[in-house]
Amino acid sequence: MTIEERKSYFVELGKFLSLFEDKTNNSVKIAPHYERFFNELNDKIDQSIHYNGWFTRENVIFSIQQWSKALIPSNLETWLKPYEFNNDEQKTVAIVMAGNIPLVGFHDFLSVLISGHKVLVKQSSNDKQLLPVIAAFLMEIAPEFENRIKFTEDRLNDFDAVIATGSNNTARYFEYYFKGKPSIIRKNRNSVAILTGKESNKQLEALGEDVFRYFGLGCRNVSKLYVPKEYDFDNFFKAIYPWNTLLNSAKYANNYDYNKAVYLMSEFKLLENGFLILKKDESFGSPIATLFYEEYEDEKDLQEKLQQNKANLQCVVGREAEVDFGQTQQPKLWDYADGVDTLKFLEEL
């Protein structure tokens, strides 16, 4: 397959994924050659919700929609332009996927295949329903993919390079286990937002998307706020209030109640609005239903804090930051996790 052919197949995949717009899918018109895969993926969406209590249909559809928007010709052209992929020697790249949010490992899967290599996928048990259907769709429209895509639940063998994502603890295991192979090993990262007090209500509403989408479980979810001294959180609480429907999720509500009880028993000073706890804390990985915040003196103090913690940060959100409010869960193809250029790594294999 040429790079142009591979791009065309992923554009076709994007068109297929764009069918998943309606929450009930009752009004979607499906082309006959898509129908079998549409029905199968629709069933797997329901199964994924059964297997992972943190997955909801709304969030799974949201993830699928983001990928359908990403897989358009102009995005693929922009993304791939800086690289040169010769297909003289295909490598097998193992991917160890996380399962914290739906299809979280798809970018790595896409990157390996679009670069002309073979992929060996080891999925998380928390997110193993969706990707095999997408892979089957690709193999249907391009049979050449059949010997380029393999899934395994066993110990990884017969691969040339690896991309593995996990916690800081599992990363140490990955580094030892894969020490003889070219690798990208990803660890814990968190995202932060910078507030100045001058944000509009619309911007604060958009920030709610960054905080609460996927229940805050993604590394691109904002888990901490940087605010000026004496910041008034009243407008922030008002703007995010529509997200109080998260309490309809028993898992979220239980985490809120538990964390609030723990903090109160520890006599921490808290701010809360009935579904979100704000806790002053210099850490980054806030628990579910909790958002940490830290005050800064001035711009210099803020930049020093960000620089000191650069290795811990996935996204920095704000009016003049690298990511605009409401955009953390809509990354571009070239927004690489941990800032590591996956395609460059694959190009150099």
LOLOLUM-918633 format. One record per residue: z, y, x of N, C-alpha, C in turn; residue number from 1. Coordinates in steps of 0.02 Angstrom, whole numbers, always signed. Layout:
<rs>
R     n.w     n.v     n.u    ca.w    ca.v    ca.u     c.w     c.v     c.u  seq
R       Z       Y       X       Z       Y       X       Z       Y       X  NUM
...
</rs>
This chain:
<rs>
R     n.w     n.v     n.u    ca.w    ca.v    ca.u     c.w     c.v     c.u  seq
R      +0     -60     +41      +0      +0      +0      +0     +63     +43    1
R     -40    +111     +24     -40    +175     +58     +17    +218     +30    2
R     +34    +270     +65     +86    +315     +41     +66    +347     -26    3
R      +2    +361     -34     -22    +390     -97     -13    +341    -155    4
R     -26    +277    -141     -16    +226    -193     +57    +220    -211    5
R    +100    +220    -161    +172    +214    -174    +196    +273    -215    6
R    +173    +332    -198    +192    +392    -238    +169    +384    -310    7
R    +109    +360    -320     +83    +354    -389    +125    +305    -430    8
R    +149    +252    -398    +190    +203    -434    +257    +233    -455    9
R    +286    +274    -412    +350    +304    -430    +340    +360    -482   10
R    +283    +393    -481    +268    +440    -535    +264    +402    -601   11
R    +232    +344    -600    +228    +302    -660    +298    +282    -683   12
R    +341    +265    -636    +411    +249    -653    +445    +309    -685   13
R    +433    +368    -659    +463    +428    -688    +442    +439    -760   14
R    +379    +424    -775    +354    +430    -844    +390    +381    -889   15
R    +400    +320    -863    +435    +270    -902    +507    +291    -916   16
R    +542    +315    -865    +612    +336    -873    +618    +396    -920   17
R    +565    +436    -925    +568    +495    -969    +572    +476   -1042   18
R    +558    +413   -1058    +562    +390   -1127    +634    +389   -1152   19
R    +681    +386   -1106    +751    +380   -1126    +782    +449   -1135   20
R    +761    +481   -1189    +785    +549   -1204    +831    +550   -1264   21
R    +812    +513   -1315    +850    +514   -1378    +909    +466   -1372   22
R    +968    +488   -1393   +1029    +447   -1386   +1023    +381   -1424   23
R    +988    +382   -1479    +981    +321   -1519    +914    +287   -1506   24
R    +867    +324   -1477    +800    +299   -1462    +761    +278   -1524   25
R    +783    +301   -1583    +748    +282   -1644    +681    +317   -1652   26
R    +674    +376   -1622    +614    +416   -1634    +566    +414   -1574   27
R    +580    +373   -1524    +538    +372   -1465    +476    +329   -1477   28
R    +418    +357   -1461    +356    +320   -1466    +342    +287   -1398   29
R    +333    +222   -1398    +328    +184   -1336    +259    +154   -1331   30
R    +226    +164   -1274    +162    +133   -1261    +172     +57   -1257   31
R    +123     +18   -1281    +131     -55   -1283    +150     -85   -1215   32
R    +121     -59   -1160    +134     -89   -1095    +203     -70   -1068   33
R    +238     -24   -1101    +306      -6   -1082    +359     -41   -1125   34
R    +338     -67   -1182    +386     -87   -1233    +436    -139   -1209   35
R    +412    -191   -1174    +457    -244   -1152    +511    -217   -1105   36
R    +491    -174   -1058    +539    -148   -1010    +584     -96   -1043   37
R    +557     -59   -1091    +598     -11   -1126    +655     -47   -1163   38
R    +637     -99   -1199    +688    -137   -1237    +739    -169   -1191   39
R    +715    -195   -1135    +759    -229   -1088    +808    -178   -1056   40
R    +782    -121   -1035    +826     -71   -1004    +874     -43   -1055   41
R    +850     -35   -1116    +894     -11   -1170    +953     -59   -1180   42
R    +938    -124   -1180    +991    -174   -1186   +1038    -172   -1127   43
R   +1011    -162   -1067   +1052    -161   -1006   +1097     -99   -1004   44
R   +1074     -45   -1035   +1117     +15   -1040   +1179      -3   -1079   45
R   +1170     -38   -1135   +1227     -58   -1176   +1272    -107   -1137   46
R   +1242    -152   -1100   +1281    -199   -1060   +1320    -164   -1005   47
R   +1289    -114    -974   +1324     -79    -920   +1386     -43    -945   48
R   +1383     -19   -1007   +1441     +13   -1038   +1497     -38   -1050   49
R   +1477     -99   -1067   +1525    -153   -1078   +1558    -173   -1012   50
R   +1520    -177    -958   +1546    -200    -894   +1586    -146    -858   51
R   +1572     -84    -871   +1606     -29    -835   +1631     +21    -887   52
R   +1697     +23    -896   +1726     +66    -947   +1716    +140    -934   53
R   +1697    +159    -873   +1684    +229    -858   +1612    +250    -873   54
R   +1570    +202    -888   +1501    +219    -907   +1498    +231    -982   55
R   +1465    +284   -1001   +1450    +297   -1072   +1374    +301   -1079   56
R   +1350    +291   -1139   +1278    +295   -1149   +1252    +365   -1131   57
R   +1290    +415   -1150   +1270    +484   -1134   +1261    +493   -1059   58
R   +1308    +469   -1019   +1304    +478    -947   +1249    +436    -915   59
R   +1240    +375    -940   +1186    +334    -913   +1118    +365    -928   60
R   +1109    +389    -989   +1046    +422   -1007   +1037    +485    -966   61
R   +1091    +522    -955   +1087    +582    -914   +1061    +565    -844   62
R   +1087    +513    -813   +1065    +492    -747    +991    +473    -747   63
R    +971    +434    -798    +901    +414    -803    +856    +475    -812   64
R    +877    +523    -852    +838    +584    -862    +829    +622    -796   65
R    +882    +626    -756    +876    +663    -693    +825    +630    -647   66
R    +823    +564    -647    +774    +530    -605    +703    +538    -633   67
R    +696    +540    -699    +629    +551    -727    +603    +620    -709   68
R    +648    +669    -706    +628    +737    -687    +613    +743    -613   69
R    +647    +702    -573    +636    +704    -500    +570    +672    -480   70
R    +550    +619    -516    +492    +580    -496    +427    +608    -526   71
R    +413    +670    -509    +349    +701    -528    +311    +717    -464   72
R    +244    +722    -468    +203    +729    -408    +225    +786    -362   73
R    +240    +845    -389    +256    +902    -347    +321    +890    -308   74
R    +371    +858    -339    +433    +843    -303    +421    +793    -247   75
R    +383    +741    -262    +370    +690    -212    +330    +719    -154   76
R    +282    +762    -169    +242    +794    -116    +286    +837     -70   77
R    +329    +878    -101    +373    +921     -62    +420    +880     -19   78
R    +448    +827     -48    +496    +785     -13    +465    +749     +47   79
R    +406    +722     +37    +376    +678     +88    +335    +715    +141   80
R    +319    +778    +128    +274    +815    +173    +295    +815    +247   81
R    +360    +822    +264    +378    +827    +335    +374    +761    +373   82
R    +360    +705    +339    +366    +640    +372    +298    +606    +380   83
R    +296    +560    +428    +237    +519    +437    +259    +446    +437   84
R    +233    +408    +391    +251    +337    +386    +190    +295    +401   85
R    +192    +259    +457    +139    +210    +469    +166    +142    +449   86
R    +123    +102    +420    +144     +38    +391    +129     -21    +437   87
R    +123      -7    +503    +107     -61    +550    +162    -114    +551   88
R    +223     -93    +545    +279    -141    +550    +331    -126    +497   89
R    +331    -166    +444    +381    -158    +392    +448    -186    +416   90
R    +501    -149    +402    +568    -171    +417    +603    -188    +351   91
R    +651    -232    +355    +693    -247    +297    +758    -207    +303   92
R    +770    -164    +254    +828    -121    +255    +876    -144    +201   93
R    +936    -163    +222    +988    -183    +174   +1023    -121    +148   94
R   +1036    -120     +83   +1073     -64     +52   +1135     -92     +18   95
R   +1193     -69     +39   +1256     -85      +6   +1273     -27     -39   96
R   +1270     -37    -104   +1275     +18    -152   +1345     +27    -178   97
R   +1362     +88    -192   +1424    +104    -228   +1411     +94    -303   98
R   +1463    +101    -344   +1453     +93    -416   +1493    +142    -457   99
R   +1508    +200    -426   +1551    +248    -460   +1517    +284    -518  100
R   +1451    +296    -512   +1414    +327    -567   +1349    +289    -576  101
R   +1316    +295    -634   +1256    +255    -648   +1199    +270    -598  102
R   +1170    +216    -572   +1112    +220    -527   +1126    +262    -464  103
R   +1188    +260    -441   +1207    +301    -383   +1169    +281    -320  104
R   +1146    +218    -317   +1110    +196    -257   +1034    +202    -261  105
R   +1010    +232    -316    +937    +233    -325    +900    +273    -272  106
R    +930    +327    -248    +895    +368    -198    +881    +328    -135  107
R    +929    +287    -113    +918    +244     -55    +864    +193     -69  108
R    +866    +163    -127    +815    +114    -149    +745    +145    -147  109
R    +740    +204    -177    +677    +241    -178    +654    +258    -107  110
R    +700    +281     -66    +683    +303      +2    +654    +246     +43  111
R    +685    +187     +39    +661    +130     +78    +591    +111     +56  112
R    +580    +106      -9    +515     +83     -33    +460    +135     -23  113
R    +476    +199     -33    +425    +251     -26    +404    +258     +47  114
R    +450    +239     +93    +434    +244    +164    +395    +183    +189  115
R    +384    +134    +145    +343     +77    +163    +381     +16    +187  116
R    +446     +18    +185    +487     -39    +208    +505     -85    +150  117
R    +538    -140    +167    +564    -187    +118    +638    -172    +106  118
R    +662    -187     +46    +731    -172     +30    +768    -236     +10  119
R    +828    -243     +36    +874    -297     +19    +936    -264     -12  120
R    +946    -274     -76    +996    -236    -113   +1058    -278    -128  121
R   +1115    -252    -110   +1179    -281    -130   +1213    -230    -175  122
R   +1215    -244    -239   +1241    -196    -288   +1317    -201    -295  123
R   +1346    -147    -319   +1416    -149    -339   +1422    -185    -405  124
R   +1476    -222    -415   +1487    -255    -479   +1496    -205    -535  125
R   +1511    -143    -518   +1521     -91    -569   +1455     -62    -595  126
R   +1400     -75    -561   +1336     -46    -581   +1279     -93    -560  127
R   +1273    -148    -594   +1223    -198    -574   +1175    -216    -630  128
R   +1177    -179    -685   +1135    -196    -742   +1067    -161    -741  129
R   +1065    -100    -717   +1008     -56    -728    +952     -64    -677  130
R    +970     -65    -613    +920     -63    -560    +873    -123    -561  131
R    +896    -184    -575    +849    -241    -576    +793    -232    -627  132
R    +806    -199    -684    +753    -188    -733    +703    -138    -705  133
R    +727     -86    -672    +683     -36    -642    +640     -69    -588  134
R    +671    -114    -549    +634    -150    -497    +580    -195    -529  135
R    +598    -228    -584    +549    -271    -618    +491    -230    -645  136
R    +505    -170    -669    +451    -126    -693    +404    -109    -635  137
R    +432     -92    -577    +390     -76    -519    +346    -136    -499  138
R    +375    -195    -501    +338    -255    -482    +283    -271    -533  139
R    +295    -251    -595    +244    -261    -647    +184    -216    -636  140
R    +196    -152    -620    +140    -106    -612    +110    -111    -542  141
R    +147    -139    -495    +121    -147    -426    +148    -213    -398  142
R    +112    -268    -407    +135    -333    -384    +151    -335    -309  143
R    +124    -287    -271    +140    -285    -199    +214    -276    -186  144
R    +250    -249    -235    +321    -239    -226    +360    -305    -229  145
R    +329    -359    -253    +366    -421    -263    +395    -448    -198  146
R    +360    -439    -142    +387    -464     -79    +422    -408     -39  147
R    +434    -352     -74    +468    -296     -41    +536    -281     -71  148
R    +552    -312    -127    +615    -299    -162    +653    -364    -171  149
R    +714    -366    -147    +756    -425    -155    +828    -403    -169  150
R    +859    -436    -217    +930    -425    -232    +970    -486    -210  151
R   +1031    -474    -187   +1074    -529    -167   +1146    -515    -185  152
R   +1183    -567    -200   +1255    -562    -210   +1292    -598    -153  153
R   +1254    -625    -106   +1283    -662     -51   +1293    -617     +10  154
R   +1317    -647     +63   +1323    -612    +127   +1255    -589    +150  155
R   +1250    -528    +175   +1186    -501    +196   +1161    -536    +259  156
R   +1098    -557    +256   +1066    -590    +314    +994    -567    +319  157
R    +966    -574    +379    +895    -562    +390    +873    -491    +370  158
R    +904    -442    +401    +885    -373    +389    +883    -337    +456  159
R    +847    -281    +458    +837    -244    +521    +879    -181    +526  160
R    +898    -154    +469    +938     -91    +467    +977     -91    +402  161
R   +1026     -47    +398   +1069     -47    +339   +1089     +24    +320  162
R   +1094     +35    +254   +1123     +96    +226   +1180     +73    +181  163
R   +1241     +93    +198   +1300     +69    +161   +1343    +128    +139  164
R   +1366    +125     +78   +1407    +178     +50   +1473    +149     +25  165
R   +1528    +181     +44   +1593    +157     +21   +1648    +207     +35  166
R   +1709    +185     +30   +1766    +228     +44   +1776    +234    +119  167
R   +1823    +275    +140   +1839    +280    +211   +1862    +213    +239  168
R   +1898    +175    +198   +1922    +110    +221   +1865     +60    +229  169
R   +1822     +56    +179   +1766      +9    +184   +1717     +30    +237  170
R   +1712     +95    +250   +1666    +120    +302   +1685     +91    +371  171
R   +1750     +84    +384   +1771     +55    +447   +1749     -18    +453  172
R   +1753     -52    +397   +1728    -122    +395   +1653    -123    +406  173
R   +1617     -79    +372   +1544     -76    +380   +1525     -62    +453  174
R   +1559     -15    +483   +1543      +4    +553   +1552     -55    +600  175
R   +1603     -96    +587   +1614    -155    +629   +1562    -209    +614  176
R   +1553    -223    +550   +1509    -278    +529   +1436    -264    +548  177
R   +1414    -201    +543   +1344    -184    +555   +1333    -151    +622  178
R   +1379    -159    +669   +1376    -122    +732   +1314    -138    +774  179
R   +1282    -194    +762   +1223    -211    +801   +1158    -188    +770  180
R   +1162    -152    +713   +1101    -132    +677   +1097     -56    +671  181
R   +1036     -28    +669   +1030     +43    +650   +1059     +53    +581  182
R   +1098    +106    +572   +1134    +111    +508   +1148    +183    +488  183
R   +1156    +192    +423   +1186    +251    +394   +1247    +226    +356  184
R   +1306    +248    +377   +1368    +228    +344   +1399    +290    +313  185
R   +1406    +288    +247   +1433    +346    +211   +1506    +334    +192  186
R   +1546    +388    +197   +1617    +384    +183   +1633    +429    +123  187
R   +1698    +437    +110   +1720    +481     +56   +1700    +554     +69  188
R   +1673    +585     +20   +1662    +657     +22   +1677    +686     -47  189
R   +1693    +749     -49   +1707    +782    -112   +1671    +849    -115  190
R   +1667    +877    -174   +1633    +941    -183   +1682    +994    -207  191
R   +1669   +1056    -188   +1714   +1111    -205   +1673   +1168    -236  192
R   +1708   +1211    -273   +1677   +1271    -301   +1716   +1332    -278  193
R   +1680   +1385    -265   +1710   +1448    -244   +1708   +1497    -303  194
R   +1766   +1521    -322   +1770   +1571    -375   +1796   +1637    -346  195
R   +1770   +1691    -372   +1791   +1758    -349   +1825   +1798    -404  196
R   +1819   +1776    -466   +1844   +1814    -523   +1791   +1856    -555  197
R   +1731   +1857    -526   +1675   +1896    -554   +1624   +1853    -589  198
R   +1638   +1789    -597   +1591   +1744    -628   +1583   +1759    -703  199
R   +1523   +1751    -729   +1511   +1760    -800   +1537   +1699    -838  200
R   +1544   +1707    -904   +1564   +1651    -945   +1514   +1594    -940  201
R   +1450   +1612    -936   +1397   +1561    -931   +1404   +1521    -866  202
R   +1421   +1554    -812   +1429   +1519    -748   +1490   +1473    -751  203
R   +1544   +1495    -782   +1603   +1453    -787   +1591   +1394    -834  204
R   +1551   +1404    -886   +1533   +1348    -929   +1492   +1296    -890  205
R   +1446   +1321    -848   +1405   +1277    -807   +1448   +1238    -757  206
R   +1500   +1271    -732   +1546   +1238    -686   +1579   +1177    -719  207
R   +1589   +1180    -784   +1616   +1123    -820   +1574   +1061    -811  208
R   +1508   +1070    -809   +1462   +1014    -796   +1475    +984    -727  209
R   +1486   +1027    -678   +1499   +1003    -610   +1565    +965    -605  210
R   +1613    +986    -644   +1680    +955    -642   +1682    +890    -682  211
R   +1654    +890    -742   +1667    +836    -790   +1613    +784    -799  212
R   +1551    +799    -780   +1498    +749    -788   +1519    +684    -753  213
R   +1507    +627    -783   +1528    +561    -758   +1604    +557    -750  214
R   +1640    +595    -789   +1714    +597    -786   +1739    +620    -718  215
R   +1696    +653    -679   +1717    +678    -614   +1718    +626    -559  216
R   +1685    +569    -570   +1690    +513    -523   +1641    +516    -465  217
R   +1592    +561    -467   +1542    +565    -414   +1564    +608    -356  218
R   +1535    +594    -297   +1552    +635    -239   +1524    +706    -246  219
R   +1476    +716    -291   +1449    +782    -303   +1487    +819    -358  220
R   +1534    +785    -390   +1577    +819    -439   +1626    +865    -404  221
R   +1635    +924    -432   +1684    +971    -404   +1754    +945    -417  222
R   +1792    +935    -363   +1860    +909    -369   +1912    +961    -346  223
R   +1887   +1019    -324   +1933   +1070    -299   +1901   +1139    -307  224
R   +1944   +1189    -322   +1922   +1258    -327   +1954   +1299    -271  225
R   +1915   +1344    -242   +1942   +1395    -198   +1942   +1460    -237  226
R   +2001   +1490    -243   +2009   +1550    -285   +2045   +1604    -245  227
R   +2033   +1668    -260   +2070   +1722    -226   +2143   +1723    -248  228
R   +2184   +1755    -210   +2255   +1762    -227   +2262   +1792    -298  229
R   +2310   +1767    -334   +2326   +1791    -402   +2267   +1782    -450  230
R   +2227   +1732    -440   +2170   +1720    -485   +2195   +1702    -555  231
R   +2163   +1731    -605   +2180   +1718    -675   +2134   +1662    -701  232
R   +2163   +1604    -718   +2123   +1547    -740   +2106   +1548    -814  233
R   +2126   +1600    -850   +2117   +1601    -922   +2043   +1594    -942  234
R   +1999   +1633    -911   +1928   +1629    -928   +1898   +1561    -910  235
R   +1921   +1532    -855   +1898   +1466    -836   +1917   +1414    -889  236
R   +1980   +1415    -911   +2003   +1368    -961   +1964   +1376   -1027  237
R   +1951   +1439   -1047   +1913   +1451   -1108   +1842   +1424   -1103  238
R   +1811   +1434   -1045   +1741   +1414   -1036   +1732   +1338   -1037  239
R   +1780   +1302   -1011   +1773   +1229   -1007   +1800   +1193   -1068  240
R   +1826   +1230   -1117   +1859   +1198   -1173   +1816   +1147   -1211  241
R   +1749   +1158   -1217   +1709   +1108   -1252   +1713   +1037   -1223  242
R   +1735   +1032   -1161   +1742    +966   -1130   +1805    +930   -1152  243
R   +1842    +958   -1199   +1903    +924   -1223   +1886    +859   -1258  244
R   +1823    +849   -1275   +1802    +785   -1306   +1810    +726   -1258  245
R   +1821    +740   -1194   +1834    +686   -1146   +1895    +645   -1166  246
R   +1941    +676   -1203   +2000    +640   -1226   +1983    +584   -1275  247
R   +1921    +584   -1301   +1899    +529   -1343   +1892    +464   -1303  248
R   +1887    +471   -1237   +1886    +413   -1194   +1958    +392   -1178  249
R   +1976    +332   -1197   +2044    +309   -1185   +2060    +308   -1111  250
R   +2011    +290   -1069   +2024    +286    -997   +2039    +356    -969  251
R   +2000    +405    -991   +2013    +473    -968   +2080    +498    -994  252
R   +2094    +487   -1058   +2156    +511   -1088   +2217    +479   -1054  253
R   +2211    +414   -1038   +2266    +380   -1005   +2279    +409    -935  254
R   +2225    +425    -899   +2232    +455    -833   +2264    +524    -838  255
R   +2243    +562    -888   +2272    +629    -898   +2348    +623    -910  256
R   +2367    +580    -956   +2438    +572    -972   +2478    +547    -912  257
R   +2450    +499    -876   +2485    +470    -819   +2495    +521    -764  258
R   +2441    +555    -745   +2445    +604    -690   +2491    +662    -708  259
R   +2488    +684    -770   +2532    +738    -792   +2605    +717    -787  260
R   +2620    +656    -809   +2689    +631    -806   +2713    +626    -734  261
R   +2671    +600    -690   +2690    +593    -619   +2704    +661    -588  262
R   +2660    +710    -602   +2669    +776    -573   +2732    +810    -600  263
R   +2744    +802    -665   +2803    +834    -694   +2868    +803    -668  264
R   +2867    +737    -660   +2927    +705    -632   +2939    +726    -560  265
R   +2885    +742    -525   +2891    +765    -456   +2904    +839    -452  266
R   +2907    +871    -510   +2922    +942    -516   +2871    +987    -481  267
R   +2807    +964    -483   +2753   +1007    -458   +2739   +1062    -508  268
R   +2720   +1119    -483   +2699   +1174    -527   +2627   +1161    -549  269
R   +2616   +1160    -614   +2551   +1143    -641   +2525   +1195    -690  270
R   +2459   +1198    -697   +2427   +1233    -752   +2386   +1180    -789  271
R   +2385   +1182    -855   +2346   +1132    -891   +2329   +1157    -961  272
R   +2277   +1128    -989   +2252   +1152   -1054   +2248   +1096   -1106  273
R   +2281   +1041   -1094   +2280    +986   -1142   +2233    +930   -1123  274
R   +2186    +942   -1076   +2143    +887   -1053   +2126    +893    -979  275
R   +2146    +947    -946   +2135    +955    -874   +2197    +985    -842  276
R   +2218    +956    -786   +2275    +980    -748   +2249   +1017    -687  277
R   +2275   +1077    -674   +2261   +1114    -613   +2323   +1111    -568  278
R   +2313   +1086    -508   +2369   +1079    -461   +2351   +1112    -395  279
R   +2395   +1154    -371   +2384   +1187    -307   +2394   +1135    -252  280
R   +2341   +1124    -212   +2344   +1069    -163   +2288   +1080    -112  281
R   +2303   +1068     -49   +2253   +1077      +4   +2207   +1017     +11  282
R   +2222    +962     -24   +2181    +902     -21   +2116    +912     -60  283
R   +2071    +862     -57   +2006    +869     -90   +1995    +819    -146  284
R   +2016    +757    -138   +2002    +705    -187   +2052    +705    -244  285
R   +2043    +749    -291   +2090    +754    -347   +2082    +694    -394  286
R   +2136    +671    -424   +2132    +615    -472   +2093    +634    -534  287
R   +2074    +585    -573   +2039    +597    -636   +2082    +640    -682  288
R   +2051    +687    -716   +2083    +735    -762   +2125    +787    -725  289
R   +2116    +791    -659   +2152    +839    -618   +2102    +876    -573  290
R   +2114    +940    -563   +2073    +981    -519   +2120   +1017    -471  291
R   +2110   +1007    -407   +2151   +1043    -357   +2124   +1114    -349  292
R   +2167   +1160    -328   +2144   +1226    -311   +2183   +1251    -250  293
R   +2151   +1296    -213   +2181   +1326    -154   +2161   +1399    -151  294
R   +2208   +1441    -134   +2194   +1513    -131   +2169   +1533     -62  295
R   +2127   +1585     -62   +2104   +1613      +2   +2119   +1688      +3  296
R   +2130   +1714     +63   +2148   +1785     +72   +2088   +1831     +64  297
R   +2034   +1812     +99   +1973   +1853    +100   +1915   +1809    +120  298
R   +1856   +1839    +127   +1796   +1801    +143   +1802   +1764    +210  299
R   +1831   +1796    +259   +1840   +1765    +324   +1884   +1704    +319  300
R   +1939   +1711    +283   +1986   +1655    +274   +1951   +1597    +238  301
R   +1911   +1614    +187   +1875   +1563    +149   +1826   +1525    +194  302
R   +1787   +1561    +233   +1737   +1528    +276   +1770   +1485    +329  303
R   +1827   +1506    +353   +1864   +1465    +402   +1887   +1399    +370  304
R   +1911   +1403    +308   +1933   +1343    +273   +1874   +1295    +262  305
R   +1817   +1323    +242   +1758   +1281    +230   +1733   +1249    +295  306
R   +1733   +1287    +349   +1709   +1261    +413   +1755   +1206    +439  307
R   +1820   +1216    +432   +1868   +1167    +456   +1861   +1100    +418  308
R   +1839   +1104    +356   +1835   +1044    +315   +1764   +1022    +300  309
R   +1718   +1044    +341   +1647   +1030    +330   +1632    +956    +323  310
R   +1666    +915    +363   +1653    +843    +362   +1676    +810    +297  311
R   +1718    +844    +258   +1743    +816    +196   +1702    +837    +135  312
R   +1654    +883    +145   +1621    +915     +88   +1551    +888     +76  313
R   +1536    +872     +13   +1469    +853      -7   +1430    +913     -32  314
R   +1460    +951     -79   +1428   +1011    -106   +1478   +1069    -107  315
R   +1451   +1129     -96   +1491   +1190    -104   +1456   +1231    -159  316
R   +1491   +1242    -213   +1463   +1273    -273   +1488   +1345    -279  317
R   +1444   +1391    -299   +1465   +1460    -309   +1406   +1506    -316  318
R   +1419   +1569    -331   +1365   +1617    -342   +1322   +1626    -281  319
R   +1352   +1625    -222   +1315   +1634    -161   +1321   +1573    -115  320
R   +1339   +1516    -144   +1347   +1455    -105   +1282   +1415    -106  321
R   +1285   +1356     -75   +1224   +1316     -67   +1201   +1285    -133  322
R   +1246   +1276    -181   +1228   +1246    -246   +1251   +1293    -301  323
R   +1207   +1307    -349   +1225   +1351    -404   +1267   +1314    -455  324
R   +1303   +1351    -496   +1345   +1322    -547   +1303   +1278    -594  325
R   +1329   +1219    -608   +1297   +1173    -655   +1244   +1129    -625  326
R   +1234   +1132    -559   +1178   +1096    -529   +1198   +1037    -485  327
R   +1262   +1022    -479   +1281    +970    -431   +1254    +901    -450  328
R   +1248    +887    -514   +1223    +821    -535   +1148    +822    -550  329
R   +1114    +873    -524   +1041    +876    -529   +1011    +888    -460  330
R   +1028    +846    -411   +1003    +857    -343    +928    +847    -337  331
R    +899    +881    -289    +829    +871    -272    +822    +808    -230  332
R    +762    +782    -224    +751    +723    -183    +771    +734    -111  333
R    +767    +796     -88    +782    +812     -18    +854    +834      -8  334
R    +895    +828     -60    +967    +842     -52   +1002    +777     -32  335
R   +1005    +765     +33   +1029    +700     +57   +1105    +696     +55  336
R   +1130    +637     +36   +1202    +625     +36   +1230    +632    +106  337
R   +1287    +666    +111   +1321    +678    +175   +1279    +718    +225  338
R   +1223    +748    +201   +1180    +787    +245   +1142    +745    +295  339
R   +1139    +679    +285   +1103    +634    +331   +1033    +622    +303  340
R    +982    +639    +342    +913    +633    +321    +892    +559    +319  341
R    +893    +530    +260    +878    +459    +252    +806    +444    +272  342
R    +758    +485    +252    +689    +472    +269    +675    +477    +343  343
R    +709    +522    +378    +702    +527    +450    +726    +463    +483  344
R    +782    +438    +460    +810    +374    +484    +759    +318    +474  345
R    +728    +315    +415    +681    +262    +399    +615    +271    +437  346
R    +596    +333    +448    +535    +347    +485    +539    +323    +557  347
R    +600    +325    +585    +609    +310    +656    +626    +237    +670  348
R    +630    +196    +617    +645    +125    +627    +589     +91    +667  349
</rs>
